């Protein structure tokens, strides 16, 4: 059985208490937080006297984490390579970003199209739903509640509380255990290579959300078991 056929079999099987566990990344998969991230990155750029960046730029790199994005951006400016690239100085810049994010978390963020409707349908079909995210815990619960997902998701696992980050498989396996699931009946959906590889490392099926932040697209499509352009496509696979 090929990968796509196996995924379809898992998602469309007769459930009756034996259904799949569905895990989701948060940013770039359920929530479009790029506008908030862009605002806070530009607060840092403004502090150091550097040009603002576009939201398009942020989207192209956000999938690899805000720390990576900020370091990459700051390293593009020759004048700071003697200072901010140092560990302590970069930590100061990142802390400035975090301070701004505390004030702006959820300010412009929104759900991707059909996310809530899709999760409602999956809940109605008795799937167990969990969020596994590299986003810090202090910024996670509030955005999940603000966007009305807290009544649809049974488990949220954040990397900084768990102690490892995707692509390490530990968070995924922990979430599956918390949901009473089994790896062989579990699926991870996310928009980044770390999501796809975390699923591969956990030996569970993976779905690549191509509509997200679109970094490493070719590699994600190569390794993922399926690619979707909307969460509705995942729901379609679960039809009875």
C-alpha positions as CSV (number, residue, x, y, z in Angstrom):
1,X,0.0,0.0,0.0
2,X,1.5,3.4,-1.0
3,X,1.7,6.3,1.4
4,X,-1.4,8.2,0.1
5,X,-3.5,5.0,0.2
6,X,-2.4,4.2,3.7
7,X,-3.3,7.8,4.8
8,X,-6.7,7.6,3.3
9,X,-7.3,4.2,4.9
10,X,-6.4,5.6,8.3
11,X,-8.6,8.7,7.9
12,X,-11.7,7.0,6.4
13,X,-11.7,3.8,8.5
14,X,-14.8,2.8,10.5
15,X,-14.1,4.6,13.7
16,X,-16.4,3.6,16.6
17,X,-13.9,4.6,19.1
18,X,-10.9,3.5,17.1
19,X,-10.4,6.5,14.9
20,X,-7.3,8.4,14.0
21,X,-5.6,11.0,16.2
22,X,-5.1,14.2,14.3
23,X,-2.3,16.6,15.3
24,X,-1.9,20.1,13.9
25,X,0.8,22.7,13.9
26,X,-0.5,26.1,15.0
27,X,1.1,29.0,13.1
28,X,0.9,28.6,9.4
29,X,-1.5,25.7,9.6
30,X,-4.5,26.8,11.7
31,X,-3.6,30.4,12.5
32,X,-2.1,33.0,10.2
33,X,0.0,35.0,12.6
34,X,2.4,36.5,10.1
35,X,0.9,40.0,10.5
36,X,1.6,40.0,14.2
37,X,5.1,38.5,13.7
38,X,5.9,41.2,11.0
39,X,4.8,44.0,13.4
40,X,7.0,42.7,16.2
41,X,10.0,42.1,13.9
42,X,9.7,45.6,12.6
43,X,9.7,46.9,16.2
44,X,13.1,45.3,16.6
45,X,14.3,46.7,13.2
46,X,13.1,50.2,14.2
47,X,15.0,49.9,17.5
48,X,18.3,49.2,15.7
49,X,17.6,51.8,13.0
50,X,17.2,49.2,10.2
51,X,14.6,49.3,7.3
52,X,11.3,47.6,7.9
53,X,10.6,44.3,6.3
54,X,7.5,43.2,4.3
55,X,4.9,40.7,5.5
56,X,5.8,38.7,2.4
57,X,9.4,38.4,3.6
58,X,8.2,37.3,7.0
59,X,5.9,34.6,5.5
60,X,8.8,33.2,3.5
61,X,10.9,32.5,6.6
62,X,8.4,32.3,9.5
63,X,8.0,28.5,9.1
64,X,11.6,28.0,10.5
65,X,10.8,29.9,13.7
66,X,11.0,33.5,14.8
67,X,14.4,33.2,16.3
68,X,15.8,31.9,13.0
69,X,13.9,34.6,11.1
70,X,15.2,37.4,13.3
71,X,18.8,36.2,13.3
72,X,18.7,35.8,9.5
73,X,17.3,39.3,9.1
74,X,19.7,41.0,11.4
75,X,22.7,39.2,9.8
76,X,21.8,40.7,6.5
77,X,23.0,44.1,7.7
78,X,26.8,44.4,7.6
79,X,26.9,47.1,10.3
80,X,25.6,44.8,13.0
81,X,27.8,41.8,12.4
82,X,30.3,43.0,14.9
83,X,27.8,43.3,17.7
84,X,24.3,41.8,17.5
85,X,25.5,38.6,16.0
86,X,27.2,37.9,19.3
87,X,25.1,35.6,21.6
88,X,24.3,38.1,24.2
89,X,23.4,40.9,21.8
90,X,21.2,38.6,19.8
91,X,19.5,37.5,23.0
92,X,18.8,41.2,23.7
93,X,17.2,41.6,20.2
94,X,15.1,38.5,20.6
95,X,13.9,39.6,24.0
96,X,12.8,42.9,22.5
97,X,10.9,40.9,19.9
98,X,9.2,38.8,22.7
99,X,8.3,42.0,24.6
100,X,6.6,43.4,21.5
101,X,4.9,40.1,20.9
102,X,3.4,40.1,24.4
103,X,1.7,43.3,23.5
104,X,0.6,42.3,20.0
105,X,-0.1,38.6,20.2
106,X,-3.4,38.1,18.3
107,X,-3.7,41.7,17.3
108,X,-4.0,40.9,13.6
109,X,-3.9,37.1,13.6
110,X,-6.7,35.2,12.0
111,X,-7.7,31.6,11.3
112,X,-7.0,30.3,7.8
113,X,-10.2,29.8,5.7
114,X,-12.4,26.9,6.7
115,X,-10.2,26.0,9.7
116,X,-13.0,26.3,12.4
117,X,-15.6,24.6,10.2
118,X,-13.1,21.8,9.4
119,X,-12.2,21.2,13.1
120,X,-15.9,21.1,14.0
121,X,-16.5,18.5,11.4
122,X,-13.6,16.4,12.5
123,X,-14.8,16.7,16.1
124,X,-18.3,15.6,15.0
125,X,-16.7,12.5,13.4
126,X,-15.1,11.6,16.7
127,X,-11.5,12.2,15.8
128,X,-9.2,13.2,18.7
129,X,-7.6,16.6,17.9
130,X,-4.3,18.0,19.3
131,X,-2.0,21.0,18.6
132,X,1.7,20.5,18.7
133,X,3.6,23.8,18.3
134,X,7.1,25.3,18.7
135,X,5.4,28.5,19.7
136,X,6.1,29.5,23.4
137,X,3.4,28.4,25.8
138,X,2.9,32.0,27.1
139,X,1.6,33.0,23.6
140,X,-0.3,29.8,22.8
141,X,-3.3,29.4,25.1
142,X,-4.4,33.0,24.6
143,X,-4.4,32.9,20.8
144,X,-6.2,29.5,20.8
145,X,-8.9,30.9,23.0
146,X,-9.1,34.3,21.2
147,X,-9.7,32.5,17.9
148,X,-12.2,30.1,19.3
149,X,-10.3,26.9,19.0
150,X,-10.1,26.0,22.7
151,X,-13.4,24.0,22.6
152,X,-12.3,22.0,19.6
153,X,-8.8,20.9,20.6
154,X,-8.3,18.3,23.4
155,X,-4.5,18.6,23.9
156,X,-2.0,21.4,23.3
157,X,1.7,20.6,23.5
158,X,4.2,23.5,23.5
159,X,7.9,22.9,22.9
160,X,9.3,25.1,25.7
161,X,7.1,23.3,28.3
162,X,7.9,19.9,26.9
163,X,11.6,20.4,26.5
164,X,12.2,19.6,22.9
165,X,11.3,21.1,19.5
166,X,10.1,19.7,16.3
167,X,11.5,17.9,14.3
168,X,12.1,15.9,17.5
169,X,9.3,13.4,17.6
170,X,8.8,13.6,21.4
171,X,6.0,16.2,21.4
172,X,4.0,14.3,18.8
173,X,4.3,11.0,20.6
174,X,3.4,12.7,23.9
175,X,0.3,14.3,22.4
176,X,-0.8,11.0,20.9
177,X,-0.4,9.4,24.3
178,X,-2.4,12.1,26.0
179,X,-5.2,11.6,23.5
180,X,-5.2,7.9,24.0
181,X,-4.2,7.3,20.4
182,X,-1.7,5.0,18.7
183,X,1.1,6.1,16.3
184,X,-0.1,3.8,13.6
185,X,-3.4,5.6,13.6
186,X,-2.1,9.2,13.9
187,X,-1.6,12.0,11.4
188,X,0.4,15.3,11.7
189,X,-0.6,18.2,9.6
190,X,1.7,21.2,9.3
191,X,3.2,23.8,7.0
192,X,6.9,23.4,7.7
193,X,9.7,20.9,7.2
194,X,10.0,20.6,10.9
195,X,6.4,19.3,11.0
196,X,6.9,16.9,8.2
197,X,10.1,15.5,9.6
198,X,8.7,15.3,13.2
199,X,6.0,13.1,11.8
200,X,8.5,11.0,9.9
201,X,10.7,10.7,13.0
202,X,7.7,9.6,15.0
203,X,6.8,7.1,12.3
204,X,3.3,8.6,11.8
205,X,1.6,9.9,8.7
206,X,2.2,13.5,7.6
207,X,0.1,16.0,5.7
208,X,1.9,19.1,4.3
209,X,-0.3,22.3,4.4
210,X,1.0,24.1,1.3
211,X,-1.2,27.1,2.0
212,X,0.9,28.1,5.0
213,X,4.2,29.9,5.2
214,X,5.7,28.1,2.3
215,X,9.4,27.5,3.2
216,X,11.2,24.4,1.8
217,X,8.1,23.6,-0.3
218,X,9.8,21.1,-2.6
219,X,11.4,19.2,0.3
220,X,8.1,19.2,2.3
221,X,6.2,17.8,-0.7
222,X,8.9,15.2,-1.2
223,X,8.7,13.8,2.3
224,X,5.1,14.4,3.2
225,X,2.6,11.6,2.7
226,X,0.1,14.0,1.2
227,X,-0.1,17.7,0.3
228,X,-3.2,19.9,0.8
229,X,-4.1,23.4,-0.2
230,X,-7.0,23.7,2.3
231,X,-8.0,21.9,5.5
232,X,-11.2,21.1,3.8
233,X,-9.2,18.5,1.7
234,X,-8.2,16.7,5.0
235,X,-11.9,16.7,6.0
236,X,-12.8,15.2,2.7
237,X,-10.5,12.3,3.3
238,X,-12.4,11.4,6.5
239,X,-15.7,11.0,4.8
240,X,-17.5,7.9,6.0
